[in-house]
Amino acid sequence: MRDLIWHFFTVGGLVVSLLAGALWLRARPLSARPRRFLFLVAVAYTVFACYGISHGIGRLLTVGLEPFTADDVPRGRTAIVVLGSGSFTARGWNGSSYSIVDHAGATRVLEAVRVYRLIAADWVVSSGGKLRPTDPHEATGITMGDSLAALGVPASRIVVETTSRNTHEEAIVVAPMLQKLQVQHVVLVTSAGHMRRSLGVFRTQGIRAIPAIVADPYTPSSWIEWIIPSDLGLWKSASVVHEIIGLGYYAARGWYRFP
């Protein structure tokens, strides 16, 4: 389902939709339905590809969330939990490989480092495994952990988790880790649109986390990019729709606890 949603909000999804409409029109040249379908496809993708529209809808997911400050955490042993996003592994002709975080993971690492420096946290948990065992890319928990260390977080304070496949599993796996670390407070680092679902999932595991939202990895550089359909707009729409569906699905499964 996740892959299907993300594919819909790509050029490939548009091509498949247009091809389906064209074949339908060829099979039923006198019918008005395929023409209506093609018109709706054109309108839908125009709306979804407009960054300003998807950004406005996405703001509903971030109401009440503000950038983290040092005053947000009381005194006591504290752990920062950075939720995984994704990784990319490049491979050379000689079999060598090099793995890095993706764009969302990079912003989460930057925020985790900022929070660490603000509060001198006792631990930083880098969380995230592979979506599938056959995934050729490195587990995001490892690549984020490497990036955290490269940006100055002592390796002795970084704890890596690589078995979880989604946010629900991250909460299940990380909760007992936090108990062993004997921390009193938890700061949760993830994307702004993903934060509300993440907080609810950790609440089901008895963890009342303090949110630390990250900066948007992609922001239009000019006003025209806010109103002209683009790949960036489709990406933003995919993120928003994924979170809206995710909230409903998690709530239905009992994985999300409301405040």
N, C-alpha and C positions, 0 to 999 in steps of 0.2 A: 504493500500500500504506500509506504514512504517513497519508494522509487517511482511509483506511478504518479504520485502527486508532483514530485520534482520534475519528472519528464514532461508533464503537461505544461509546465511553465518554462518551456524552452522552445527554441526555433524548431527543434524536431517535433515537439507536440503540435505546433502550428502547422507544420508540413503534413503531418498525419491527418489532422483535422480537415485541412483543405483537400487532401487527396480523397478522404472518405466522402466529402461533400461532392467532389467532382465525379467520382464513380457513381454515386447515388444519382446525380443529375443525368449522367450518361445513360443509366439504366431506366430512369423515369424522366425523360426530357419534357414531358407535358405537365409534370407534377410541380406544384408550387412549394412543396415541403423541402426539397433539397436546396432551393433558392433561399428559403427562409433560414435554413440551417447554415448556409454559407454566410449569409448576412449576420447571423448571430455570432458565428465564429469570428468574423472581422471585428464586430463591436466588442466582443468579450476580450479578445487579445489586445485591442487598442486600449481598453480600460486597464487590464491587468499589467500592461507594459508601461503605463504611466506611473512614474515613481511617486509623484505628488499624491495620487489617489491611494496607492498601497501604503505609503508612509502615514497618511492620515488615518487610515483604518488601523494600522499597526500601533498607533499611539494609544488606542484603547487598551492594549495589552500592558502598557507601561504606566498607566495612571497611578500616581502616588509614589513612583520609584524615582529616587534621586541619586546622583553620584555619591559614593561612600566617603565619609569623613571619619577621622580618628575618634570623634566623640560618639560615634554610633556603637562602639563596643565598650562595655564595662571592663573594669580591671579583672584580670584572671587569665589562666592558661587558655590560649586561643589557637585554633587551627583554621587555616584558609583552605577551602575545598574548591578546586578549579575543575569545572565540568568539561569533559572532552567535546571536541567538535569533529576534527578530522585531520588526516595527515596525507602527505604526498611523498612517495618514495621513488627517486630516480635511480635507474640502473645503467651501468656502463657496459661497453662491449666485453670487458674483462671480468664481468660478474660482480664488480663492486657496486655498492649502493649508498645512497645518501638520503636521509629522511628529514623532512621539515613539517612544521604545523601548517594548516591551511589558514586562510585569511581570518576566519572567526577565531580559530585557536590562537592566532598571534595576538589578537586584541585581548583575549582572556588572559594570556600570559602577561601581557603588559600591565593589565589591571591588577593581577595577583602580585606582581612585583611592587607596584605602587602601594597596595594595601600592606604588604609585608614591611615595607620601609616606614609606613606611617605608624604601625602598631607593634612592630618587632614581634610578629607572631611566633609561637613556639614551633608550629609545624605548617607545612604546605602540602596538601594532598593533591597530587596530579592524577586525575581520574579519567578513565576511558579506554575501552578495548576495541576490538574489531567488530564491525557489524556482522560479518560472516567469517568463518574459519578460512575461507579461500581468498579473503581480501589480500591483495598483493602489497598493500601499504602497511607501514608500521603502526602499531597501536598508538592511539593519540596520547595515552597516558605517558608513554615513553618519550615521544617527541616533545610534549609540553614540559616534561620533567627536565629534559636536556636543555630546553630553552630557558627555563627558570634558572638553572644553574649557570648558564652562559650569561644571564643578565644580573647575576650577583647573589642569588639566594644560595646559601650554603648547602652543599649536597647532603650534609648530615641532617638537615631539617626537611628534606623533601621525601615524601612517601609516595610511591607510585602504585597505582591500581590499574590492571589491564584486562580484567575478566568481564567487565560489564559491557553490554551491547546497546543500552539505551538509558534514559534518565531514571526510569523505574529501577533498573538493576543497579545503577550507580548508587542510589540511596540505600538499597539493601546491602550492597557490598561495603560501602563506606561507613555505615552506621556502627558496626562492631569495631571497625578500625579506630574510629574516634573514641569509643569506649576504652580501648586498650591504651590510647594515647593520653587518656585521663584529662581531656580538655573541658573547660567550663563554657566556652563560647565557640561558635562556628560562624565563619564568614563565608558565604557562598558566592563564588564568582562565575558569572555566565552572561550571555547576551541579554540585553534588556527585554526583548520579546520573549525569551525563553525563561526569564526569571520567575514569573508568576507560577508557571507549572512546576518548576524546579522546587520552589519553596513549599508548594503543596505536597509534592512527592516526599520531600524530606520530613515534613510534618507527620506523614503516615508512619515513619520510622522513629517518631518521638524526638525529632531534632528541630528546634526552633532556630533556624538559621537567620543570620543578618545579611541582607542582600548587598552585593557590590556589583552593580551593572557595568558593562563595558561600553566603550564608545563604539558607535556604528562603524564597521569596517569600510563601508562604502557610503560616501556622501556626495551628491551632485556638486560639481564645482561651479556651475552657472545656473541661472534661472531657467534657461531653455531645457536643461536636463530634467527639470522637475515636471515639465508638461509634455515633452516629446516622447513618444513610446520608444523604449530601449531595452536592451538585455538587462540592464540594472533594475529597471522597473519590474521585469518578469521575475528576477531573482528575489526582489523584495516581496512581491506578491506571493511567491512560493513559500517564503519564510513565514509570512503572516498566516496564510491558509494552513500551513503545516502545524502551526502552534494552535490555531483555533480548533482544528480537528483533534489535535493531540490533547487539548484540555478536555474536550467532550469525551474522548475515548478513555482517558485516564480516570475521569470522574465515574464513568459507567463501570469500569473495572474495579473501582474502589481503591485505585492507586493514588488518588489525589484527595487530600483533606483540606477543606476550606478553612480560612482563618476563624 
